[in-house]
Amino acid sequence: MPVPSDLNEQVGRALAEDIGQGDLTASLIPADRCGRASVITREPAIICGVPYVEAVFHAVEPRVRIDWRVAEGDAARADQLLFTVEGPARALLTAERTALNFLQMLCATATATHELAVLLEGTNCRLLDTRKTIPGLRTAQKYAVRVGGGQNHRMGLFDGILIKENHIMAAGSIGAAVAAALASAQRAGGQVRVEVEVEDLEQLRQAIDARADIALLDNFSLAAMREAVAVNAAAHRPLELEASGGITASTIRGIAGTGVDFISVGAITKHVRAIDLSMRFEFQA
C-alpha cells in the first residue's frame, strides 16, 4: 500500500520536536557502545507504521538494522514480538520514543478501523473516516485507516465539497448551495464530488433535485434511514447515501442493513487509544 508522500516530513518534524539541539541523556553513553532492542505489543493489534518506524531510526542513524517479525496489516496477538533493532546505543535510545509514538498511534487507528470494518463484511456498505484527525498527522492516520480495512473520505477541504448546515444557511438553500458547488466543481475539471448533509427527508429530496452526488444522513434513526433509502431509490437520479453520527460497534451492522452506501465514523481517528508497546534493550559491554 502506498505510503503518504509527506512521511519523511512528518518524521522530521517529530524528531525535531523531541531531539531539538541534541539528546542530552543519550550523550552520556559511550559513542562506540552498541545495543539491541526488542519491541513487543502488550495487547492484540493490527500492525501499522512499519515505514514510519524505519524512517525514524534511519533518520537518526542509517547504520541501524531492523528485523521485522510482522508485516504491515498483520493481526498481532498480545506479547508478540514485532521487531528487533540493532545499532549504536545512542541512536537506539534517541529514536525509541518517536518510533514508538508513531507505531502505537498508527496501530491504534488501524485496530479501531478494523474492529468496525469486519462488522460490515458481507454487506455493500463501506467504512469511511472523517477530518477529525490529530493535527499534523492526517495523512498518517488516513493511511492507517486504509491498512485497517477502511476507506478515506476527502483528505481535506481542497479535494471534496461537503455542504453542511452553516453552508446552507449562508447560501440561502440547499439548491443554491449545490448549484454553486457544482459550478465550482466544473471549474475544477469535474472531478470534485458534491455532498450535502441532510437532517430530514425533505432536505434529502432537495439534495436529489439539486443533483448532488452524495447525501450525508446526519443522525437519522434506523427507520428514517430505511425511508431515506427508499426515497432515494425511487428518484430519477439516485444519490449515494452516507450515514454518520454516534455510530458504534453495536449499531454499525444495523445501519449497514438499511442500504446506505457508506458509514463515516470520526472515532476511528479522533478517539484513538495508543496500543501498549514495550521496548526492551540489551547493551554490549
C-alpha positions as CSV (number, residue, x, y, z in Angstrom):
1,M,0.0,0.0,0.0
2,P,1.5,3.4,-1.0
3,V,2.7,5.4,2.0
4,P,1.9,9.1,2.4
5,S,4.1,11.4,0.3
6,D,4.8,13.5,3.4
7,L,6.0,10.6,5.6
8,N,9.6,11.9,5.8
9,E,8.4,15.4,6.5
10,Q,6.2,14.2,9.4
11,V,9.1,12.1,10.8
12,G,11.4,15.1,10.5
13,R,9.0,17.3,12.5
14,A,8.5,14.6,15.1
15,L,12.3,14.1,15.6
16,A,12.9,17.8,15.7
17,E,10.4,18.4,18.5
18,D,11.9,15.6,20.5
19,I,15.6,16.0,19.9
20,G,15.9,19.7,19.4
21,Q,19.6,20.6,19.6
22,G,20.6,17.2,20.8
23,D,19.8,14.3,23.1
24,L,21.4,15.3,26.4
25,T,20.8,11.9,28.1
26,A,22.0,9.7,25.3
27,S,25.2,11.7,25.1
28,L,26.2,10.2,28.5
29,I,26.6,6.8,26.8
30,P,30.0,6.0,25.1
31,A,29.7,6.7,21.4
32,D,31.1,3.3,20.4
33,R,28.7,1.3,22.5
34,C,26.2,-0.8,20.5
35,G,22.9,-2.3,21.5
36,R,19.9,-4.4,20.6
37,A,16.3,-3.9,21.4
38,S,13.1,-5.9,21.0
39,V,9.7,-4.4,20.7
40,I,6.6,-6.3,21.7
41,T,2.9,-5.5,21.8
42,R,1.2,-5.9,25.2
43,E,-2.3,-6.3,23.5
44,P,-3.8,-7.5,20.3
45,A,-3.4,-5.0,17.4
46,I,-3.4,-4.5,13.7
47,I,0.1,-3.6,12.8
48,C,0.6,-0.3,11.1
49,G,3.5,2.1,11.0
50,V,6.4,-0.1,9.7
51,P,7.5,2.6,7.2
52,Y,7.4,5.3,9.9
53,V,9.5,3.3,12.3
54,E,12.1,2.6,9.7
55,A,12.2,6.2,8.7
56,V,12.7,7.4,12.3
57,F,15.6,5.0,13.1
58,H,17.3,5.6,9.8
59,A,17.0,9.3,10.0
60,V,18.8,9.2,13.4
61,E,21.4,6.6,12.3
62,P,21.5,5.0,8.9
63,R,23.5,2.0,10.3
64,V,20.6,0.8,12.4
65,R,19.3,-2.6,11.4
66,I,15.7,-3.6,11.8
67,D,14.4,-7.1,11.7
68,W,10.6,-7.2,11.4
69,R,8.7,-10.3,12.6
70,V,5.4,-9.0,11.4
71,A,4.2,-7.2,8.2
72,E,2.1,-4.1,7.8
73,G,-1.6,-5.0,8.3
74,D,-0.9,-8.2,10.2
75,A,-3.0,-9.1,13.3
76,A,-0.7,-9.4,16.2
77,R,-1.5,-11.1,19.5
78,A,-0.7,-9.9,23.0
79,D,3.0,-10.2,23.9
80,Q,4.0,-10.9,20.3
81,L,7.5,-9.8,19.1
82,L,7.1,-7.2,16.5
83,F,10.7,-6.4,15.6
84,T,14.3,-6.2,16.8
85,V,16.6,-3.3,16.2
86,E,20.4,-3.2,16.4
87,G,22.9,-0.4,16.1
88,P,24.8,2.3,18.1
89,A,23.2,2.6,21.5
90,R,22.9,6.3,21.4
91,A,20.8,6.2,18.2
92,L,18.5,3.5,19.5
93,L,17.8,5.4,22.7
94,T,17.3,8.7,20.8
95,A,14.9,7.3,18.3
96,E,13.0,5.0,20.6
97,R,10.2,7.3,21.8
98,T,9.5,8.9,18.4
99,A,9.4,5.5,16.7
100,L,7.1,4.0,19.3
101,N,4.8,7.1,19.2
102,F,4.2,6.6,15.5
103,L,3.8,2.9,15.9
104,Q,1.4,2.9,18.8
105,M,-0.8,5.6,17.4
106,L,-1.0,4.1,13.9
107,C,-1.6,0.6,15.2
108,A,-4.4,2.1,17.4
109,T,-6.0,3.8,14.3
110,A,-5.7,0.7,12.2
111,T,-7.1,-1.5,15.0
112,A,-10.1,0.7,15.7
113,T,-10.8,0.8,12.0
114,H,-10.5,-3.0,11.6
115,E,-12.9,-3.6,14.5
116,L,-15.6,-1.8,12.7
117,A,-14.7,-2.8,9.1
118,V,-15.1,-6.5,10.0
119,L,-18.7,-5.9,11.1
120,L,-19.5,-4.7,7.6
121,E,-18.3,-7.8,5.9
122,G,-21.0,-9.4,3.7
123,T,-22.7,-6.0,3.1
124,N,-22.3,-3.5,0.3
125,C,-21.6,-0.7,2.8
126,R,-18.1,0.8,3.2
127,L,-16.5,2.4,6.3
128,L,-15.2,5.9,5.9
129,D,-13.0,8.1,8.0
130,T,-13.5,11.9,8.6
131,R,-11.4,15.0,9.0
132,K,-11.4,14.5,12.8
133,T,-7.7,13.7,12.9
134,I,-4.7,14.5,15.1
135,P,-3.4,17.9,13.7
136,G,-0.4,17.4,11.5
137,L,-0.9,13.7,11.2
138,R,-3.9,13.4,8.9
139,T,-2.2,11.6,6.1
140,A,-0.6,9.2,8.5
141,Q,-3.9,8.4,10.2
142,K,-5.8,8.1,6.9
143,Y,-3.1,5.7,5.8
144,A,-3.7,3.7,9.0
145,V,-7.4,3.6,8.2
146,R,-6.7,2.0,4.8
147,V,-4.4,-0.5,6.5
148,G,-7.2,-1.3,8.9
149,G,-9.7,-2.0,6.1
150,G,-11.5,1.3,5.8
151,Q,-11.6,3.8,3.1
152,N,-10.8,7.5,3.1
153,H,-13.3,10.3,2.8
154,R,-11.9,13.6,1.4
155,M,-8.4,14.4,2.6
156,G,-9.3,18.0,3.4
157,L,-11.3,21.0,2.3
158,F,-9.4,21.0,-1.0
159,D,-10.4,17.7,-2.6
160,G,-14.1,17.4,-1.9
161,I,-17.2,19.5,-1.2
162,L,-19.3,18.8,1.8
163,I,-22.2,21.2,2.3
164,K,-23.3,21.4,5.9
165,E,-25.9,23.3,7.8
166,N,-24.0,26.6,8.0
167,H,-23.1,26.5,4.4
168,I,-26.8,26.0,3.5
169,M,-27.8,28.9,5.7
170,A,-25.2,31.2,4.2
171,A,-26.1,30.2,0.6
172,G,-29.9,30.5,1.3
173,S,-31.0,27.0,0.4
174,I,-29.7,23.5,-0.5
175,G,-30.5,24.2,-4.1
176,A,-28.4,27.4,-4.2
177,A,-25.5,25.8,-2.3
178,V,-25.4,22.7,-4.6
179,A,-25.6,24.9,-7.7
180,A,-22.7,26.9,-6.6
181,A,-20.8,23.8,-5.6
182,L,-21.4,22.1,-9.0
183,A,-20.2,25.2,-10.8
184,S,-17.1,25.2,-8.7
185,A,-16.5,21.5,-9.3
186,Q,-16.9,22.1,-13.1
187,R,-14.3,24.8,-13.0
188,A,-12.0,22.3,-11.2
189,G,-12.4,19.8,-14.1
190,G,-15.4,18.0,-12.8
191,Q,-13.5,15.6,-10.6
192,V,-14.7,17.0,-7.3
193,R,-17.8,15.3,-5.8
194,V,-20.5,17.3,-4.1
195,E,-22.0,16.0,-0.9
196,V,-24.8,17.6,1.2
197,E,-25.6,17.0,4.8
198,V,-29.3,16.5,5.3
199,E,-31.3,16.3,8.5
200,D,-34.7,15.0,7.3
201,L,-36.4,13.5,4.2
202,E,-37.4,16.9,2.8
203,Q,-33.8,18.0,2.7
204,L,-32.9,14.7,1.1
205,R,-35.4,15.4,-1.7
206,Q,-33.9,18.8,-2.1
207,A,-30.4,17.4,-2.4
208,I,-31.7,14.9,-5.0
209,D,-33.4,17.6,-7.0
210,A,-30.3,19.7,-6.9
211,R,-28.3,16.9,-8.4
212,A,-25.7,16.5,-5.6
213,D,-23.5,13.4,-5.7
214,I,-23.9,12.2,-2.1
215,A,-26.3,12.9,0.8
216,L,-25.0,12.6,4.3
217,L,-27.8,11.4,6.6
218,D,-26.9,13.1,9.8
219,N,-28.1,11.3,13.0
220,F,-31.0,9.6,11.2
221,S,-32.9,6.8,13.1
222,L,-32.8,3.4,11.6
223,A,-36.4,3.8,10.5
224,A,-35.6,7.2,8.9
225,M,-32.6,5.7,7.1
226,R,-34.7,3.0,5.6
227,E,-37.2,5.5,4.4
228,A,-34.4,7.7,3.0
229,V,-33.0,4.7,1.1
230,A,-36.5,4.1,-0.4
231,V,-37.0,7.7,-1.3
232,N,-33.5,7.8,-2.9
233,A,-34.0,4.5,-4.8
234,A,-37.3,5.9,-6.3
235,A,-35.6,9.0,-7.6
236,H,-34.8,9.5,-11.3
237,R,-31.2,10.2,-10.4
238,P,-30.4,8.5,-7.0
239,L,-27.5,9.7,-4.9
240,E,-25.0,7.7,-2.9
241,L,-26.0,7.8,0.8
242,E,-23.7,8.1,3.8
243,A,-24.7,7.6,7.4
244,S,-23.0,9.4,10.2
245,G,-23.4,10.4,13.8
246,G,-22.9,8.5,17.1
247,I,-22.1,5.2,15.3
248,T,-20.7,2.4,17.4
249,A,-19.8,-1.3,17.1
250,S,-23.2,-2.2,18.4
251,T,-25.1,-0.2,15.9
252,I,-23.0,-0.2,12.7
253,R,-24.3,-3.5,11.3
254,G,-27.9,-2.5,11.7
255,I,-27.1,0.8,9.9
256,A,-25.5,-1.0,7.1
257,G,-28.6,-3.2,6.8
258,T,-30.7,-0.2,5.9
259,G,-29.0,0.0,2.5
260,V,-26.8,3.1,2.8
261,D,-23.6,3.0,0.8
262,F,-21.2,4.5,3.4
263,I,-20.8,4.8,7.1
264,S,-18.4,7.5,8.4
265,V,-17.0,7.3,11.9
266,G,-14.9,10.1,13.3
267,A,-14.0,8.0,16.4
268,I,-11.5,5.8,14.5
269,T,-9.1,8.7,14.2
270,K,-10.4,11.0,16.9
271,H,-10.8,8.7,19.9
272,V,-7.7,6.6,19.4
273,R,-6.1,5.0,22.5
274,A,-2.4,4.1,21.9
275,I,-1.6,0.4,21.7
276,D,0.5,-0.6,24.6
277,L,4.0,-1.4,23.3
278,S,7.2,-2.3,25.2
279,M,10.8,-1.9,24.0
280,R,13.4,-4.0,25.8
281,F,17.1,-3.2,25.5
282,E,20.3,-5.2,25.7
283,F,23.6,-3.4,25.6
284,Q,27.1,-4.7,24.7
285,A,29.8,-4.2,27.3
